[in-house]
Amino acid sequence: MQRTYIKEVFEGKEKKVNVKGWVHETRDLSKIKFLILRDISGNIQITAIKGKTPENVFEKIDKIPRESVISVEGTTQKSKQAPNGIEIIPDKIEIISEAEHPLPIDVSDFSKTELSKRLDYRFLDFHRQKIQAIFKIQNEICNSFREFFYNNGFIEMQPPCIISSASEGGTELFPAKYFEKNAYLAQSPQLYKQMLACSMEKTFMITPVWRAEKHNTIRHLNEARQMDIEVAFANQMEIMKWEERVVKYIIEKVIEKCKNELDFLKIKLKVPKAEYISYDETVKLLGMKYGEDLSPEDEKKLNEKFPDTIVFVHSWPTSLRCFYIMTKDEKPDAKLSEGFDAIYKGLEITSGGQRIHMPELLIKRLKTKKMNPKNFKYYIDSFRYGAPPHAGWSIGLERLTQLIVGEKNIREACMFPRDRDRLVP
Ligand code: AMO
C-alpha cells in the first residue's frame, strides 16, 4: 500500500491509509489505547479499541518505545475527541526501527535538556517539533532570499571556499594545506563576488564562511552561512534599499508560508520598517565615543529607539571599515566611508557598502591597513580592465533566523553548529 502523509489524511483524500512516522506518545485507558504518530507533515491519533482492533495490534500499541519508527495501516474516521477531528483505526502496525531506551535527551515539547546536551544528540533533537519549526522557517528564509533575487535578474554564484589570502582584515583564518601551498578556508566570498559583479552585474549567493576567532559567544559561530549580494553601478544607498526590500520580502513569506511553525513557536512576526541613520548621528543619539564600533548594548539601544525596524547605520569612519570599502565620494583621504551595518532586533545582521574599484586607491588602503598588496595582485588586477563602481552586502543566515524565531543563542539557528568546543556531530 502506498504511503500517505499525515497532512493528506486530514485533507480526506483516502479512507484506507498507510501512514509512516515516529511514535510521539502513547496512552493506555485499558479498553481504549492511543498512539500519536508524527511525520514531517503533522501528528495524528491512532485509536485502538478492545474487541474491535485486531488483538495483536491492541496488545502492542502502547508498548512501542517512544520515537520508534512504525508503519500503520488502517481506516480514517471522524472523531470529535481527536486532535484535528480525524483519527485512524488500525488494522496492522509494523515496527520499522525500534528506538533504544532511555533516550539520551528529553524530546517532549516541554524538554528541559540543556542546549549543549541537545547538540551532542542533535540528530535526536531534530525529532522535536520545535526544532523542526525553526528549520522549516530557515528553509523559507533561504528560499525566499533566492526567489527574490532570481526574480530580479540576479545570477546565483558558487564562490570558491578555499582561498589563498584573507578577505576580511581583522578576522582570523583557518589554515588548510593545499598540495605544496598554504591555503585558508574562506572567511567570505567578498573578493570573488566583486570580480563577478564587474562583469555579470548582479549576483547573489548563500555560502558557508569560516572564522577562526576563539570567541565563544551567543552571537558567533566558527562556521556560519552568509547570504550575500553584489551589484554593479550601485552605491551605498542603493544597496541598503535592496536589503530593506529583501528582508521585508523574506518576512512576508515566512508569515505567509510558516503560519503553523510561527504558531507553534508562539511568535507574532511583523514586517519591519526601515530607518537610515549615519554613524555620526548614531554616536550622538546613543552617546557613544566617536571612532568606536557599536557594542552589543548600543545595538540593543537602537532596537529600543526603533522597535520593529531594520536600522541601517551608514557612512562609517574609514578607519573602522575593511580595506575594500569605498571612501566617501571616492576621495582617497576621506575620513568617512561608504560602508554600513544593519541592525535588526538589537543584533547586527549585515555589513556592506560600496567597494573600491580603483586599483591605486585599493593599494593605498591595503597599505594603510598594513596588508601586503602583493597578496591581492589578482584581485587588484581585476579592476584594471573595465570595472564599474559596485556595492554589496552580507546577511548572516543564522543571525537572521535566530531573530525571526526569537532565540537568544545563535546555535539554536544552526543545524550542526561549529564553535570553539564543538566539532561533532
Ligand atoms: P561581516 O564580517 O560583517 O562582513 O559578516 C557579515 C554578516 O555575517 C554574519 N556573521 C556571522 N555570523 C555568525 N558567526 C560569525 N562568526 C559571523 N561573522 C559574520 C553577521 C554579519 O553581519 N564581506 C563582508 C560583507 C560585505 O561587505 O559584503 C562580511 O563578511 O550577520
Residues whose N, C-alpha, C, O or C-beta is under 5 A from the ligand:
A	BS01	AMO	Q187 S188 Q190 R211 R219 H220 L221 A224 Q226 E348 I349 T350 S351 G352 G353 G392 W393 S394 I395 G396 R399
